[in-house]
Amino acid sequence: MRLNEAIATRIRELCREKGLTQYALSMKSGVPQSTLSTIMSCAFPSMKLRIIYEICEGLEMSIKDFFDSPLFDRENLID
């Protein structure tokens, strides 16, 4: 899995756990809906850490907790 796919998958997973829609996450995080949509469709080859930070703020979690997932284990990511 590519890193952008792992990030999109993790956001979907966390939104599902917290009962948030993409729109609700946009409102809570301040990240525009269009940006979230682009992230979720993996159309971003890379993204700024600031965007991930803002998404984490909307999810009410730390960046450390966001990346604390097997999705981000080295053996699960490809270049």
N, C-alpha and C positions, 0 to 999 in steps of 0.2 A: 504494500500500500504506500502510496506517495504521502508526503507530509501534509499537503493540502487536503487530501482525502481523509487522513486521520483527524485533522482539525475539524472538518465538516462533520464527520461521524461522531466525534466527541461532543460537538455542540448539539447535534440532534439527540444524542443519548441524554445529555444533561437537561435539555429542554423537556424531553419526555418525562424524566424523573421529577422535574419541578412543575410540570403541567403548564409550560409556557409555549405559546405559539411564537413563530418567527417575529410577528408584529409586536407581541408583548415584550420579547427580548429587545427589539429595536427601541421601544419606548423606555424600557428600564435602563438600557446601556447607553443610549444616545447614538448608537451606530445606525446610520441610515438603513432603512429596509432594503434599498437597492444594493448596498454593500453586503449586507447579510445574505441576500439572495445570490450574489456573485460568489461569496465564500461557500455557500451551501451547494452550489452547482459546480464547485471546483474550477471555476473559471479564473481564479487568482493563481498564478504560478507561485507567488509568494505574497506574504502580507507583513505589514509592520507589527511589531510587538505591541505597539500602542493600541491597535485595533483589538488584539487578543486581550489586552489588559481591560479595555472598556467592556468587552463581552463578559469577562470574568466579573467585573463590577456589577453588571446587570444580572448575572447568575448568583451574585452574592457569595463569591468564592475567590480564593487566591489563585494566582497563576500556577503556583506549585501544585495545588489540588487539581487544577485543570489538566495539567500534564501528568498527573499521577494516575496513569491508565496503561494497561498493556498495549494499547494502540500505539504508544510512543516508544515501546521497547525497540532497541536497535534491530533486533532480528525480524521485527514486523514492518520495518520501513525500508523502502528502496529509494535510490537516488533518482 
